């Protein structure tokens, strides 16, 4: 849950599913016991090492994925949008080049419409900093733009593989009247990895992931003086800014380091593990002339994570799996000019998961179940607001899915998930419960093509009777090179 608590912005923006099928989406994105290439415990899938793509992606394929999503309801934070509509489409493909390596490409274009945006001008007002830009209006923001990513892996020496990935996202946002604020967000991220096949089923890898995100907020209308614009520091302290033009840049840079291991000690047993350490720095830059800007805020976040997962084929049609993960992070913000600490927070989560899948007949019918429990604690000190919070809570999730091949039609899939938490450290809700239903179908179109459809609906509610609903749908066309 802590990872969800620290997501930046709204996750509805369409950027593609990064997969050659929608099986996992139809089955509720199970990950412990479901036997699927995308749940593999390899260095590429589980460890996110781009080098090992050479071993995992051995068949060339191409997909086209249009998708749409909606989110609505009163259960959200004060500066989050009241309603979000997102739609777009993406292409993704993998090309195996034989001895010259393996290449993957991805390109998408998405549009996100956020309505009932209260005051916020910043794309991510809850990005982990104790400062943000806001006005006194409620309006709508529309973000749109492309995203692209490229991955390449190559066997440099026998059993020694190198790989790299580069991605770019650009979103152009505009708030409707009266502010007419413009937001230009761009993100550059990448990774470089080395993987070594040590033999006897053991593979080892290391990865570095740098990233650079920037959002520039600009308001330069002639009637801007009629709108009050505030630079908030904390939740209750703000400085009024009245001017004919406002130009502010928020830039986040950082890097993440990771080590991975994948081991198959015997037939039917696969074990994966990884460790991660990362650091990010956020600078709030305010332009005071055409050539001068000063740093009005600084934030830093560090995090550490370790995870292990195992999957065992106990019978020809039965698989069980389990996993454990732990994540810790600390983030703080300060005034650089006064070297004044504004906010200091740290938190940790430990998750335990278990699942099983069983084939019921020779026709391919399969059922799967899994559960997960997460222990969460956070400690937050907002000195500028004189607020202190200590949260100790837990989150649970149980789900079941079924897959049924229908002769002459295709494969039907469906899943149901139920979960809850005492305190939602992301949105602040208490006694939160949620249910989710997914359904999908895969239809073959000959030997090298097929089409898939999946729909997912999620409903969340709190003890205070506030609710939030999410509804999304994806369509996928796939071509495979035999």
N, C-alpha and C positions, 0 to 999 in steps of 0.2 A: 504493500500500500504506500510505503514511503516513496517509491519510484513514481507512482501515480500522483502523489502529493507534490512532487517537484517537476511535473511536466510543465513546460513553458507554453502558454497559450492554449488555444482550443485544438483538440486533436481531430476535429472534423475535416480539416483541410485535406482535399484529395491529392494524394501524391503517389498512388499506385499501391498494389498489393505485394509486389516483389515476389511473385511465385508463378509457377507454370500451371497451377490448378487451384481450385477453391475448396479442396477437400477439408482442410483444417478449419476454414471459416464456417463451413456448413456444420462441422462437428464441435463448434464452440471454442476453437483454438486450444484444444487439449494438447498437453505437452509431455506428460509423464510416461504413459504406457502405450500410447497410440503408435503403431509401427508405420511410419511415413517418412519419405525422404526429407521433408522439412522439419521433422522432429529428431532427425539424426543427431547423435552426440559427437559428430565429427568436429574437427577444428574449424571448418567453414561454417556449418550450421549452428552449432552450440557455442563455439569459441569465437565466432565472427572474425576469423582470420581469412583475408582474401586470397592468400596463397593456396590454401587447400581446395579452392574452387576447381582446380585442375583435376583433382581426384573425384570430387562429388558430381560435377557436371560433365558427363561423358557423352551426352546426346544433345545435338543442336535443337533449339526450339524457339518459337516466336509467339507472343501473346499480345492481344489487344483487350484492354479492360476499361470500359466505361463504368462509372459508379456515381451514386448519389446518396446524400445523407441529410438528416434533419435532427435537430435537438431543440427541445422546448421544455418549459416548466419553471416553477418558481424556486426550485432547489438549486441555487447557485450563489456564488459570492457577489458582493454588492457591485463590483465593477465588471463582472462578467456579462456578456450579452444575454438578453432574455430569450432570444431565438437565433438559431444558426442554421443556414441552408448551405450545403456544399455539394458541388458537382464538378465532374471533369472526366478525363480519360487519359490513359497512358499506354505506351508500348514498352515491352520488355523482351529481350532476346538473349540467348546464349549461343555462341558459335564455337564449336570445338575445332581447333586448328591443327590437331595432331601433334607432331613434334614441336610445332611453333607455339603451343600453349592453348589457352582458352580465354575467350573474350565475352564479356557481358555488357550490354548497353540498356539504358532505361531513359525514357523521356515521357513527360506528362505535362498537362496543362489543367489547372484547377481554378475554380471561382468559389469564393466563400462570402456569403452575405450574412453579416451580423446585425441584427436589429435590436432596438431597445438597449443600446450601449449607454450606460449612465456615466457621464463625465469623462470617462477614460479616453485619452488620445493615444496612449501607448498600446501597441499590439499585445504586449505581455505585461499587464500591470502587476501580475503576481509572479514575476520572474525570479524572485529570490533576493531582490534589492529592497531597501527601505525608502525608496524614492521613486516618484513617477510624475508625469505631466498630466494634468486634468483641466477641464473647463467646467462650466456650470450648465451644460446642455445635455439633453438626452437625444441621441440620433442613431443613425445607422452607418456602419462601415462596410465597404465592399472591397475585398482583397482578391486579386487575380494575378496569375503569372505562371511561368514554367518552372519545372524542375528536371534536372538531368543528372545521370550518374553513369560512370564507366568503371569497369573492373577488368583487370588482366592478371593472369597467373601463368607462370612459366617454370619449367623444371630446369634450373640452372646447371645442376650436376645430378647424377643419379641419386634419387631419394631426397634431394635438397631443392625445395620449391620456393620461389619468391612470388609476391603478388602485391598489387596496389589498387586502390579505389579512389576515385575523385568524384565529388558531387557538388552541384550548385543549385540553389533555390533563389528565385526572385519573386517577390510579391509587392505589387503596387496597390496601396490602399487609399481610399478617399472617404471622408466623413461628410454626410450631407449637411445642408444648411442647419444653423447659421455659421458654424465655425469653418466648414470646408477645409478641414485639416487634411494634409497629405502625409501619408506614411509610406516610405520606401524601405522594404526589408530585403536583405540579401544574406545568404548563408553559404559559406564555402567550407566543405568538410572533406576529409580524406582519411585514408589509412594505408599503411605499408606493413606487410607481414612477411615472415620467414617461417617455413614449416619443414620439419625433418621427419622422414619415415624411418624410425629406428629399427624396424623389423619386429617380428613376433607380435604383431597387432598393436604396437605402440607408436604413436605419433606425437611430436612435441612442436610447439609454435610460440612465437612472440609477435606482438603487434603494437604499433604506435598510431594514435588517431589524433591529429591536430584539427582544430576547427576555428572558424572566424565568422561571427554573426554581427550584423550591424543593422540598426533601424534609425532612419532619419525622419524626424517629424517637423513639418514645415507648415506655418500658417502665415499668409501674407495678403489677406483680403483687406480692402479699404475700410470695411466696417468691423474689423477685428477689435477695435477699441471698445465696441459695444458689448463684447463678450469677455467675461472674467476668466482668465487663465491662471492656474495655480501650479506651482512646483511643490508637490507634497513631499514632506520628509517624515516618514512614519505615517500613522493613520489620522492624526489630529493636528499636526503642525504643517503649515503651508505658507508659502510666500506668494503674494499676488504679483502677477506680471501683466502690465498693460503696455502694449506697444503696437505699432503698425505691422510688425512682423516678428515671428518667433521661429527660431531654428535650433533644434536640439538633436543630438546624436547619442544613441546608446550603443556601445560596442562591447561585445563579449568575445574574448579569445581564450584559448586553453588547449590542453592536450591530455590524452588518456593513454596509459600504458597497460598492456595486458600480456599474460602468459597463459598458455592453454596446454592441455594434455588429453589425448584420446587413447583408450586401451581396450582391446578385444582379447582378453586372456584365454577365452575358449569359445567355441561355437555357440552362438545364442546369447552371449553376455557382452554387453557394451557399456563402458564407463567413460564419462567425460567430466572434466573439471576445468575451471579457469579462475584467475585472480586478476583484479583490476585496481588501478590507482589513477586518480585524475585530479586536475586542477583547472579552474576557470577564473578569469578576472573580468569584471564588468566596469566600464568607465562611462560616466554620464558627462557628456561634453556639451557646453552651451556656447553658441556663437554670439559674440558681442560686437563683431564687425566683420567685414568681408574677409579679413585675414587673421583674425584673432578669435580664439575660443579658449575657455578655461574649463578645468575639470571640477564639476560641481558635486560629484559623488563617485564613490568607489566601492565595489563589492568583490568578495572573493569566496569561492566555494572549493572545498576539497572533499573527495570521496574515496572510499575503499570498498571493494566488494569481492566476495569469494563464493563460488557455487560448485556443487557437484551433483551429478545425476547418474543413475544406473538403470539399465533396462535388460530384462532377462526373458528369454523365450523358454517357458517352463514346459510347454507342450506344443505340438505342431500348430495348434490354433489358439494358443493362449500366451499372452505377454503380460508381465507385471513390471512396474517401474516405480522408482522413488527418487526424491531429490531433496536437497537442503541448500539454502543460500543465506548469506548474511551481508548486509550493507550498512555502512556508517558514513555519515557526512556532517560537515560543519560549514556554515556560511555566516558571513558577517559583512556589515556595511559601515562606512564612516564618511565624515566630511574631510576631504583631503586638506583643505585650507587651514582647518583648525585641528586636524589630526584627532577628531572627536568620534569615538565609537558610537554608532547609532543603534545597531541591532546585532545581536549575536545569538545564533541558534544552532543546535546540533540534534541529530536524530539517528535512530538505527532501526532496522527491521530484520527479523529472522523468520524465514519461511520454511515450512516442512510440507512436502507433498507426496501423495501416493496414488497410484492408479492401476487399472487392469483392463485389458481388452480380450475378447473371446470371439472366435469364429464359430457360428452356430451350425453351419452346414457346409457342404461342398460347393454350394452356389455362390458363396462369398458374403453371406449375411454376417454382419459383425456388430457387437455391442461393446461399449466402452464406458467406464465410470472412473472418476477421479475426485479427489478432495485435497484441499490445501488449507493450512492454518498459518497465519502470520502474526507474530508478536511485534508490536510497534511501540516505540517510546520517543518522545521529542521533548526538548527543553528549549524554551525561547525567552529571550530577554530583550524587549524593545525599550531601551533606555530613554529614547526621546519621547515616548508615550507613557512612560512609567508603567509598563505592562509586563507581567511575567507569567509564563504558562508552563506547566508540566503535564504531559499527557502520557498515560499508560493505557494501552488498549490492545484489542486483538481483532483480527478479521478472518472470517472463514468463507470457504467457497466449496460447494459440491456440485457436480454436474454429471450428466449421462448423455450418451449419444448412440445413434444407431445408423447403420449403413446397409441398404438393401438393394442389390442388383435386380432389375426388372428386365426379363428377356425381351429383346426387341425394342426397348425404350431407352434404358440407360441405368443410372444408379441414383437412388434417392437417399438423402441424408437428412438427419434432424438431430437437434440437441436441446437440452433444457438445463439451465444453471440457476442455482439459488445461493445467496450469500448475505452476509451482514457484518456490521462492525459497530462497536460501542461508540466510537468517535471518529468522524471523518476528518483527518488532519489536513486534508486539502481544502474542503469546502466548509468545514466547521459544523456539519450536521451531527446530531446525536441520535443514537438508536436507529441507525441506517440499515435498511434492508433492500435487497435488489433481486430481480428476476430477469432472466434473459432467455430468449427462444431464437433458435436459428433453424433454417430449412433451406435445402438446396437440391439441385439436380444436375447431373452430368450426362450429356447425350453425345455419343460418338457420331462423327460425320465422316465415316470411312476409316481407313487404317492410319491416316496421319493427321487427322483433325478432329476436334470435338469442341462443344460449347457447354458452358456451365453457368448456372444462376444460383445466387445465394441471397437470402433476405435475413436480416437480424433485427430484433426488437428488444430493447432493454428498458425496464421500468425501475426507478429507484424512489424510495420514500423515506421520510424521517419520522421520528416520534412527534415532531411538531406539525405533521400532516402536510409538509411541503413535498412536492414530487418533481421528478425530472424524467423525461422520456427521450429515447434515441431510436431512430429508425433508419436503416441503411439498406442499400441493395447494390449488388455488383453483378456484372455480366462479363464473361471471359470467353474469348475465342482463342484457340490454340492450334498451331501448326507444328508438327514434329518432323524432323529430318531423320528418316530411318537409315 
